[in-house]
Amino acid sequence: MLKTFLFDLGNVLVFFCHDRMCRQIGELFGRPAEEVRQQLMASGLQWDYERGRIDEPVLQSRLEELFGSRVSLPALKLAIADIFVLNQSMLPVLDELKRQGGRLVLLSNTCRSHIEFIRSRWDVLDRFDHLVLSYEVGAVKPEEAIYHAALQAIECAPGETLYTDDIEPYVEQGRAVGLQAVQFTGTAQYLRDLRRFGVELSEDLAVC
């Protein structure tokens, strides 16, 4: 019997667009989006940010040095974070799992500005019993350390947890640490997965 439901955030509960992030940062600095992508993401700077190795002021300083101009920190944080659209169809699913007594845990590669932005727009994170966030743990998926943090947060045996993530290697790492795991391809598929794992869902559960 499943007791805990472990969710990825990006492209599961909220959709995001890195191209938009790079474009918005580029507009701040007057640089093309592809240059921003190379300096921020291909260089590993974004991973340092999501591992919590650097904070927003350090990221700002690094980017200002790279691009040779200054920007305000609030404007930079907004450019980084205003990239999300809520997956509305998952909200009733989360509510149904909570209604049945399930424990909800989030497992996400993310940064502080993204979490703050999402909290400021929607209440989806309020539904969770625990958040396992890369910038707090100091590791990113698929590194073992962040999965070990998740195993502490689920408060049950790994086999009593269903983990869903849109990235297959992350799903495979979840299975490697003993979790039941499925790849997220959409809400309708996730509902079918829940039923396959023996979760009885209310007939009136709507999928938008």
N, C-alpha and C positions, 0 to 999 in steps of 0.2 A: 504493500500500500504506500502510495506517495504521501509524504508529509510536508515536503518543502519544494518550492518552485523557484528555480534560480534563473534569472533573466539577464541577458545582455540588454544594453540600453539602445545604442545606435543601430538604426535600421531594424529594430524590433519594436521598441516602444516609441521612439521618435526617429524620423527620417532626417538625414543630414546630408550636406553637400560640401565637400572639401574644396571643390572648384569655386564655390561662392566665397568661402573663407579666403582663399588666396586672392580672388578678385577684389574683395573688400579691403584686405590689407594692402594690396597693390595700389588701390585708389588713394589710400591714406598717404602712402610714401611716393606716389607718382611713378610706380614701377609696374611692369607687366606681370600678370598673374603667374606666368610660367616661371619667372625669375623668383617670385615669392615662394612658389612650390619647391624649387630647388634649394633655396636658402633655409626654408622653414622645415620642410618635410623630408626631402631627399637627404639633407645633411644630418638628420637625426635630432635637430633642435626641438621639433615638436614632441619626439619621444622623450627627451629630457624633461620637457614641460609636463607630459602626462605621467612620467614616473615621479614627479614631485622633486626632481633634482634642482630645478630652477622655479622661481615664482614669477608673477606677472611683471614686477618692476625689472627683474633681471632679463626676462624675455624682451621687454621694451627696449632696454639698453642694448641688447645684442642686435636687435633688428635696426635700431637707429644707427648703430655703428656700421652694420652691413650696407644699409641703404643711404647713409650720409645725410639724413634729415631727422628732425624731431617731430613727434606726434604726442598727443595727450594720452595718458593711460586709459581714461574712460573710453575714448574713441577707439583705441586699439582693442580693448576688451570686448567692445560691442562688435567690432569687425570680426574678431575671432569667434564670437559666440552666436551671433545672429544668423545661424545656418540651419535651424531645426524646424521641422513640422511635426506636430503631434500625430501619432498613429491612433486616431480616435477609436478604431475598431477593437483595440486591445483593452481599453478601459473596462468594459463590461466583463471581459474575461478575467482580469485581475480581481474585480469585485466579486465575481462568482467564486473564484478560488479562495478568497478571504472569507466569504460567507460560509464556505464549507470547512473552515478552520485551518486552511493551508497557511504555511509560513512563506512569505515572499521575501526573497533576497535578490539584490541587484549585484551583478558582477560586470564592471565596465572599465575599459580603457578610456579615460577621460581626464579632464583638467578642471580646476576650480571654477574658471570663468564659464565653462559649459554647464556645470551643475548649477551655478548661481543663476544663469540665464534661464535654464529650464524651470527651476523653482519659481522664478519671477513671473513666468508665463502660465504654468499649468500646475496642477496638484498631483500629477501622476506619481511622483516620488514619495508623496505622503502615504501612499498605500503600502509601502515596503516596511518590513520589520528591521531590515539591516541593509546597509549599502557597503559593498566592497569596491572601493574606488582606487584605481591605479595610482593616482597621485598621493593618496594616503598610505597605500601599502608599500610604494616604492618599487613596484614591478608591474609589467604589462603582460597581458595574454599574448602568446601562450606560455609564458614563463611559469615554472612550477610554483614559485612563491605566492603568486596571486591566487592560484587554485587552492593552495594550502590555507590561505586566509579565508577563502570561500568555505572550505570544509569546516573551519571553526565556526563560521557564521550560520550554517544551515541547521545546526542543533539536532541532527539526526544522522543515521547511517547514510553514507554516500548513495547506496542503492535505493534509499527511500526519497531521493531527490531527482527531479527532472530538470535538467539544464537545457536551455535553448539559446542559440546564438546564430547569427546569419553567416558566420565565417566557419567553413568546414574544419580547418586545422584547429580552431579553438574548441569546436565540438569534440574532435578526436582527443584533444588533451583532457577535456572533461571526462571522457570515457576512460582515459588512461589512469585517472586518479579515482576511478570507481563510481562516478556519477552515471545515472541514466541520462542520455543526452540526445537531442534531435536538432537538426539544422532548421532554422526559421526561414521559411520562404513566403509566408503570409499568414494572416490570422485564421483563414479557413483551414489551411493545412495544420496549423497548431491545434485547432479544435479537434481535428481528426486524430492527431497524435495523442492528445489528452484522453480521448475515448479509447484509443488503442492501449493506453497504459492503465485503463480501468477507472478513469475519472468520469463520474456521472455528471453531466451538465444539464442545467435546466433547459427545457424545450424552447423557452422564449428567449434564450440568449441570442441577441442580434449581432450579426456581422455586417458592418458597413462596407 
